[in-house]
């Protein structure tokens, strides 16, 4: 059984707004609106090629949760995390309230499943 | 022991490996264990870590699973939330409560008793959410009149930041492997697909 949640996100364009790392360009971010999660995904290009897998970011901690072996790239990428937080803080707004049923799976709301947390 | 949870977003280690078969192991089991290493693990997301992170909150684990994947969690590729039920010690592992560990560390040597900030009351809001309250993080710290000296942001110690981050995530740590026998459930979770009401562009 897959439990589906009605989370909503917005894709924020980061192209040209964040200083890149060697061979890395920051393209966009999935910023969660409901709930206003401190976590998100940042899409990058490596050597000009957009990557299918995004980097995971923690906006509260101002760090990427993914890491690079090469120290110069790792330092530049983690510095970019702080730039992204500053950019989001300055340019994006999010509702702080969440719908009461946001954390109830759609299948449970529709009576298609039992409550995953118990009765 | 109460139930604990671990969120496995799409593309993560325990998304690609079924923890119901493998259990959970620290990324670097042989790495040095210390309060400092624990604080680095929590605050900086250090992967060279001898600790496994768990949470007592299903909601926190679900947030990690759904919102921090390398790709969006969909019905065709869902993320996972593992539920872990461990026996009490000594047959189960001693878990580390980061708040308790940091507090003990601070109280064991009063000279290190410097977790307190020296900013205004709203400074903590900036630490908790630098996106919502960025200015509170960088405003100069207030000084007694007539003030002066070099303006700087308030003092933020890694101890205080560890307390805040671990409280946010209702986090506990294990420095021991967590047996597959104790992983009792794996919930499959996904976001609503595009075209329903999912993503705002």
Boltz contact constraints between the chains, C-beta under 6 A:
constraints:
  - contact:
      token1: [A, 2]
      token2: [B, 75]
      max_distance: 6.0
  - contact:
      token1: [A, 2]
      token2: [B, 78]
      max_distance: 6.0
  - contact:
      token1: [A, 2]
      token2: [B, 188]
      max_distance: 6.0
  - contact:
      token1: [A, 2]
      token2: [B, 190]
      max_distance: 6.0
  - contact:
      token1: [A, 3]
      token2: [B, 189]
      max_distance: 6.0
  - contact:
      token1: [A, 4]
      token2: [B, 190]
      max_distance: 6.0
  - contact:
      token1: [A, 4]
      token2: [B, 192]
      max_distance: 6.0
  - contact:
      token1: [A, 6]
      token2: [B, 192]
      max_distance: 6.0
  - contact:
      token1: [A, 7]
      token2: [B, 66]
      max_distance: 6.0
  - contact:
      token1: [A, 7]
      token2: [B, 191]
      max_distance: 6.0
  - contact:
      token1: [A, 9]
      token2: [B, 199]
      max_distance: 6.0
  - contact:
      token1: [A, 10]
      token2: [B, 200]
      max_distance: 6.0
  - contact:
      token1: [A, 32]
      token2: [B, 67]
      max_distance: 6.0
  - contact:
      token1: [A, 37]
      token2: [B, 63]
      max_distance: 6.0
  - contact:
      token1: [A, 37]
      token2: [B, 67]
      max_distance: 6.0
  - contact:
      token1: [A, 39]
      token2: [B, 67]
      max_distance: 6.0
  - contact:
      token1: [A, 39]
      token2: [B, 68]
      max_distance: 6.0
  - contact:
      token1: [A, 53]
      token2: [B, 11]
      max_distance: 6.0
  - contact:
      token1: [A, 53]
      token2: [B, 70]
      max_distance: 6.0
  - contact:
      token1: [A, 54]
      token2: [B, 70]
      max_distance: 6.0
  - contact:
      token1: [A, 56]
      token2: [B, 68]
      max_distance: 6.0
  - contact:
      token1: [A, 59]
      token2: [B, 131]
      max_distance: 6.0
  - contact:
      token1: [A, 60]
      token2: [B, 129]
      max_distance: 6.0
  - contact:
      token1: [A, 63]
      token2: [B, 45]
      max_distance: 6.0
  - contact:
      token1: [A, 65]
      token2: [B, 45]
      max_distance: 6.0
  - contact:
      token1: [A, 67]
      token2: [B, 47]
      max_distance: 6.0
  - contact:
      token1: [A, 85]
      token2: [B, 130]
      max_distance: 6.0
  - contact:
      token1: [A, 85]
      token2: [B, 131]
      max_distance: 6.0
  - contact:
      token1: [A, 88]
      token2: [B, 131]
      max_distance: 6.0
  - contact:
      token1: [A, 89]
      token2: [B, 131]
      max_distance: 6.0
  - contact:
      token1: [A, 89]
      token2: [B, 134]
      max_distance: 6.0
